[in-house]
Structure formats: structure tokens, C-alpha cells
Amino acid sequence: MRLFICLFMLLQSFVNYGFKKDVMPYSIVISKAILIVDGTISSVSEHEYQFRVSQFIKGKSSTVINVAIWKEWLCDPRTEELKKGQRLILFLERSPYGNFYPINESTGELYINNNAFLDIFLPKAFSNPTILKKGISMFLESYTFYGNFNDRFYRNMHFMRNKSIFEVYKMTKNNSAFRFLVDNAEYFKPTDAQHFFRLN
């Protein structure tokens, strides 16, 4: 019996590893996105949905865009069904087919209902869409990304801080989403912009 339990535990660790989603930090997702938007789905077809943008948080495009539907799997299911009228915040890159694609599948597709996020696994700091959108804007003003987005081990990635660490610290007091994103970016040991320009 003991042998059976040991084999079961060993097998379970292999199965869990095989189905684990590779979670991308939101500081990288925001930097990688060519478009971050808030809006609603206007129609859904087999392979994509049409999305009407009500607010551009990063980047610009037409107000109606087509977004490819990513394929769900065991460790990355959709929070809700895609349907007309569903409000989303999307972190998008352009696909080879000319439409847009959510970065890291579910990471780049945040469902909203009654001004609250539906995904219980989202960081608690993203308490509501207003706070998140403001935090993203503050982050984009404060940090610039350098490096290779395709490095899955995040070795060749770097942030530059466009404000002093003291300014950034003061700003973190005003927005929980920004504070979370700063902690994310500081993990990569960012360079201070003023220090960088002094060296050159």
C-alpha cells in the first residue's frame, strides 16, 4: 500500500507540472502590449470577436477592433463566456493575421461586471478597473522596458525608472495597482534614468 501511495504522489507531481500555466508578470504584459483598452464585445464569431473600445489606456487604433479567440485548456479556462455586451480590459499584441491577440491568453483578457473583476485569481491590488487603469498609466510614465520579450526565463529584460525612487515610492501610496506593478518591476533591478544619462 505504501508503494502505491508513493507512486501516486510521484505521478501527481509530474501531472501537475505538465499542466501548469506559465504566468507572465503584469509589468512585462503591460510593457509588451501594443494596445491596452477598456470596452465591450459587439459580436462573437468562431475564431474572433469584435470589440468596441471605450477607452485607450496604451496605444491607439480604430475604436472597433477584431480580437482572436485563444484556445482554453485545463489550466487556463475562461472566466466567463464570450458574449455581446461583455466588458473587458484587454492587453493586446498584433497577431500575424492582422487582428489582435490577448497576451498570455487569460492574463491579457480581464472580465468586468458591475465595475469589479470576475477573476478571483487576479492580484488583490487590482481592486477595480478604475484603480487598475490609473495604476497602468502611472506605471507607463514611471518605467521603460528594455530587452527581449521572447526570453521565457526573463534574463534579458530590464526596466529603466524615469522618476527617482523617492518619487515612485510617494506615488505608490496613492494607487494599489501601481504599487503592485512597481514591486513587479523592481524585481528586475531597474536602472535610474538620471544615473544612466549621467554615465553617458
Secondary structure by P-SEA (a helix, b strand, c coil): caaaaaaaaaaaaaaaaacccccccaaaaaaaccbbbbbbbccccccbbbbbbccccccccccbbbbbbbbbccccccccccccccccccccccccccccccccccccbbbbccccccccccccccccaaaaaaaaaaaaacccccccccccccccccccccccaaaaaaaaaccaaaaaaaaaaaccccccaaaaaaac
